[in-house]
Amino acid sequence: MSKNVSGSGRDKWSTGFGFIMSAAGSAVGLGNIWKFPYVCGTGGGALFLAVYIFFVLVLGYPILLTELSVGRHGGSNAVDACEKIKKGWGFAGGFGVAGSAAVLAYYCTVGGWVMKYLFSTASGNIPLPSYFSEYSTMVAEPVVWQTVFLLINGIIVVFGVSKGIEKVSSVLLPLLLVFLVGLMIYSLTLNGAAEGVKFLLMPDFSKISSFGDVADIVVKAMGQVFFSLSLGMGTLITYGSYLEKDNDLSRSTWIIVTIDTAIAMISGLTVLPAVFAMGLEPDEGAGLIFSTLTAVFGGLSYGRIAGTVFFALVLFAAITSSISLLETIVSFLTERYGLSRLKATVIPVIIIGLLCVPASLSYGVLSDVRIFGLTVFELFVFLSDQIIMPLGGFFLCILAGRIWGRKNMEREISSDGRYPFRLAGVFDVMIKYLSPAMIIIVFVSYFIR
């Protein structure tokens, strides 16, 4: 991967390392550090973890590999890449574009929270645990911070793939990993941390008393895999389209999945031991890292430093992931409608910025506004995690497994035989039968429940 620009004028990844860091950065985001610990906490700890790892293997790996191969084969945005395989199937990639917008509509709100907490902690004003409920209900300040977060994403994406996304991801992801491991080691030394480790690694079957409990854990685990690995959002189709043929897709996919799962585990071993060490509850919900960990940092001699490092790495993770979501939309607009990269970035930034406002205010002045019983923030989470991403993944499995077929997929994945794809048979069964069946079963069980 030595070229930056292809013959068609499309930007390309300049190095294999840059692609891995960017793709892993897309996967490693708030889903790992912000969402995984609290979903794990509300999902029963080790029981959730076991189901999560199962879904990583039967859904995460095959669908991620499929998205990269479809993207590289198409050499274009998510919609056109799917359309190239079968006319009329562009909608499979369209789910990804829509999903990226839906996720960004609430992702930027959380990104804004992270920025606020980072700057407050760094300045020596570590927020009290109760501050999150107060801050999230404010009107102006959360909107300002989420707008700043969105603008940072826009600036990075305007610079393109090799000069913007790749350069930023190649620096931020390694920093994130180093900081997170250091913070994990520190967290594990706290008194009472062993209970957090036990919660994460030892199953508690008392959490299961009915089919509804099982279904709840399974649905949460599948949704977390899609969210964490950026599946069904078109981001990996888009990132795959910037790859040259000299990349071993199967190997790259295993590396990306391994990095993502490892960081999710490290995050759990960072957050949950600290939560138990302070005698707090792990099922706090979306505010877990804001309302509970600030209590941890506030009680430490070096809490300001530890808190600053933690919120900095959460911000790093958020940015590497959110720029991939925005790039999915920008790539679609530039190639489908011929817009310049600047215009194609400004338009979605404005629209998403407007969508973020009610999402943020749903914690305060719009908290009583309900759509199907959900706040605006919860609605965006529901639409993306439970509807758009699973359906996008399902139709992609059908398109690749049933229409494109094993021979074409194997040829693309192996780079025309250059790299042996020893799991071709297993992969074919997964993408044709197991993955789509699991998506439908979990999807239907959610609504039955």
Secondary structure, DSSP 4 states (H G I P E B T S, - for coil): ---SB-TTS-B--S-HHHHHHHHHHHHSSHIIIIIHHHHHHHTTBHHHHHHHHHHIIIIIHHHHHHHHHHHHHHTS-HHHHHHHHSTT-HHHHHHHHHHHHHHHHHHHHHHHHHHHHHHHHHTT-PPPTTHHHHHTT-SHHHHHHHHHHHHHHHHHHHT-IIIIIHHHHHHHHHHHHHHHHHHHHHHHTSTTHHHHHHHHHSB-GGG--SHHHHHHHHHHHHHHHHHHTTTTSSHHHHHHTT--TTS-HHHHHHHHHHHHHHHHHHHHHHHHHHHHHTT--TT--TTIIIIIHHHHHHTSTTHHHHHHHHHHHHHHHHHHHHHHHHHHHHHHHHHHH---HHHHHHHHHHHHHHHHHHHHHTTTTTTT--BTTB-HHHHHHHIIIIIIHHHHHHHHHIIIIIII-HHHHHHHHTTTTTS--TTHHHHHHIIIIIHHHHHHHHHHHHHH-
